[in-house]
Amino acid sequence: MDLILDETIGMTERLGEELLNNTQLTVKPSYEVRSSVSISDYIENNVPSIFKRKLKLKQNNLQGELEYFQNYRKNKSETGERNVILYLFDPDVTKMDQLLRIRNWLLPEVDLISVSVRPMVAFLDSYLIIHNYQRLLTIYREGVNASKEVRDEVNKIIQTSSLWMITPFKKPSILQRKKWVFKPSKEYKDYYLHHYNPKIGEWITSDSGPISHCLSKMIVKAEDAPLYGAKKNLTHDAFQVDEYLEMLDIQQYSVPANLPYIQFIQPMIEQGNKREEKVNEQKTELKVHD
């Protein structure tokens, strides 16, 4: 089962394949409408110095989406394998109704399983799904209605996870509204700690202050469940507040561009060991390497 991710999610093929133990992961490019270059190349080579600018994405039509997956199938068919694709897409740039039509056209040679990640936390949603890849692969191989069972399990993983976000904005929704605004980098003094509880389905702002303060509060509130974190546009000593807290870097060229934030995703305890057990395992590994 191959994985394809939209470029705007911010995951690189190299990082994804490292997390997957060299299982193939492909990043599907998105293009800036005026220059026709990929969004990553555009952001990387057009850093604004003073004035903000808007990012405009070229929307793929149905024919363009179909051609992408047909070419992918053609390249894979040379290996003689049947294609099973789990496609994690950004709903801001890819349309589900088009994917449903493409899925029907590609069957039976290709089984395209499309799942939408949440735009504000697309990177961590994708990371958590990758973290559960082997279990999803087993579900597909053993399932009666395999595609539906995998899609349902992925949605369950996403929708039952708690989220923590540290941003310089009083409302987490501001991060989403600024997704397509390309602004110069800026230093922020105070940050806000936001928590999303899936049981009530809403964001709550629970604290504010320097990054180190917000991180410390988040760790206490998160209790003993496992945490997976990602940061963007931040290099800060406060990240040493817990040496066993995992923190990945979201690519600088992903959207929203040039905005600093930290995010954590906390899966249900049933999906993994408690954080205390995870910390003990990491400590053991450190002793082995000493």
N, C-alpha and C positions, 0 to 999 in steps of 0.2 A: 504494500500500500504506500504509494508515493504521497508526499505532501507538497502542496503549492500554496504560497501566501502572497497576498497583494503587497506590493512594494511599500505602500504607505503605512504598513504595520510597523516597519522599522527593524525587522529581523533580517540578518544577513544569511546567505546560504552557508557560509563557513560556520557561524555560530550555531545555526540550526542543525547542521550535520554533526557538529561536536556533541551537542545535546542528545542527538539521536544515535550516537556511536556509529557514525559514517553512513547511516541510512540517507538516501537522497532527499534533499529538500530544494525546491525551486522557488525563486522569487519572481513573481509575474510583474513586469514593469508597468508603470503608469507614466503618461507623457504630458509634459507641459504644453498647453495648446498653442502658444505663440512661437515657441522655438522647436517644437517636435522632438525635444530630447527628454530622456527619462527624468522624472521628478527629482531623483537623487542627484543626478548630474547637474540639474538646474540649480538646486539649492546649494550644492557644494561650490559651484562656480559663480554664483550671483549673490554674494553676501551683501545685504544693504548696509551702507555706512551711516546714513542719516535718516532717510525717509523710509517708511514702511511701504510694502508693495503687496499686492494680492497675488496669490498663486491660483492659476486657472488650469484645471486638468482637462485634457482631451477625453471626452466620454466615448468609450468604445461602443460601436453599434453592434447589433446582433451578429452581423457577418464577421466583424473583427474578432469578437469573442469566440465564435465558432472556429475561425481559422487558427486562432491560438491553440486551442485544444486539439484540433486535427493535426497540426504540426507537431505538437507534443506527442500525440499518439504515434505519428509516423516515425519519429526519432526513437521511440521506445519499442516499436514493433520489430525493429531490426534485431532485438534480443530474443524475439519469439515469446515474450511474456504478455499475458493479458494485463491490461492497465486497470488498476484500481487507484483512484485519486481522491484524497481528502483535501478539499480546497477550502482554505480559511480566507474569507473575503471581507474587505472593508465595505460596509453598506453605503458609505459616502461616495465610493467610486465604482462600485460594481452592483448591478441590478439583479435581484433574485429571480424575477420573472424570466429574464433572458437565460439564466443558468438552468432553470427548469426545462426550458425548451431545448437547450443544448444537450442536457442530459439524455433526453428522449432520442435525439438524433444520433448520439454517440453509442448508445446501447446496440448490441451486446458486447462490442469490442472494448468499450471503455465504460467502467462504472464510476461516474462522477458524483461524489458525495460533497455537496456544498453546504458550508455552515458559516453563518455570519458571526463575526466577533463584534464586541462592543467598541464603538469608535474611540471613546475616551481612554480605554484600557486595552486596546487591541494587542499591544505587545505582550502584556502579561496573560491575557486570555490565550494567545497563541503559545506562550511558554508553557502554560499549565497543560494544554492539550498535547504538546510535544512530550511533556513529562509523563503523560499517560499513554504514550504511543503504543507500547507493547500490549497493554491491556486492550486498547481499541483494536489492535491487529488480531488478538485472540477472539474478540467479540465478532469480528468480521468473518474469521475462518470457521467459527463454530455456530454462527447465527443462522436461523431459518430465513428471516427477512433481514439479511445482513446489513444492507445499506441503511435501512430505517433504524436498526438497532444501534449502529455506530453513530448516526446523526443524533438520535435521542440521547445517547450517553454523553456525547460532546456537549450538547445543550444543557444537560443536567450538571456536568462539571462546571460550566460557566455560570449558570443561573443560581447555583447553590453556594457559590464562593463569596466570602466577604472581601471587601476592598478597602484599602487605606490609601489616601493621597495627601501629599504635602505640596502645596503650591503657594505662590505669593498672592493668590486671589481668594477673596472671601467666599466665593461660590465656585464649586468645582466645574459647573457648567460653562464658566468663562473660558476654560481651557479648550472646550469643544468649539465655542464660538470663534476663537482665535485660530482655529486649525488651519485655515487657508489665508492667514495674514502673515506675511514674512517681514518681521521687524528686526532692527538691530539688537544685539545683545545688551542686556541691562542688569545692573546689580540690584538686588532686593534685600532689604534688611529684615523684614518680618515675613513669616510664613504662616499658613493656616493648615491645621490637621483636619481632614475630612474622612468620614467613615461611612461606607455603604453597607447596610445590613440587609441581606437578601430576604429575611423574614418579613420585613416591613416595606421593602422595596423603595427606599429613599436614602439620600445623602444627609448626613448630620455633621455640622462643623463642631468639633469637640474641643479644640484648643488652638492657641496661636502663640507665636514667639519665634525665637531663633530656630534654625533647623535642628540643632542638637536637642533643644527642649521638646520639639514636636516628635522627634524620633524616640526619645526616652519615654514620652507619654504613650506613643503608639505601641511600643514593646510591652509596656505594662498592661495596656488595655487588651492586647492581643492574646494574653495569657500563654498557654502552652501549645497552641496549635501551630503547625508548620507555616512558615512565611516565605514567600518568594518575592524579591524586590527588583526594581529597575529604576534607574535614574537617567536624567538627561540634562545636559548643559550645567552640570554641577560637579565641582571637585572640592570637597570639603572635609575637614578633619572630623566633623561630627559623625561621619559614617563609621568611625571606629568605636562608636558607642556600644556595639556588640560585635565582637570579632567573628561570631558564627552566623551572623545575619547575611544571607546571600544577597548580592546586589549586582545585577547585570547592567551594562550600558546600552541604552537605546541609541541607535545611530543618529548622529548629528544631522544627517540629511533627511531624516523622516519628518513628518508633520505631527503636531505644530512645530514650526522651525524657531529656534533661538529662544524658546521659553523654558525656564528651569522648573523641574518638578521631580518628585519621587513618588513611586507607586509601589504598593505591596498587595499581593493577592493571597488570600488565606482559604485554602480548600477545606471542605468538610473533613473532620478528623478521620472519618471512615475511609477516605481516599488515600490516607498515608499515615505514617507513624506520627506520634506526638512530637512536638518540637524538642522536648527534652531528650527523647531517644535519638533524634537527628543530631543534636548537639553532641551527645555522647559518642555517636558514631564518628563524627568529624574529629573529636578529640582523639579517639583511638587511631584514626588515620594519621593525624599529626605525629603521634608518638611513634608509629611505624616508620614514618619518613625521617624522623630525627636521627 
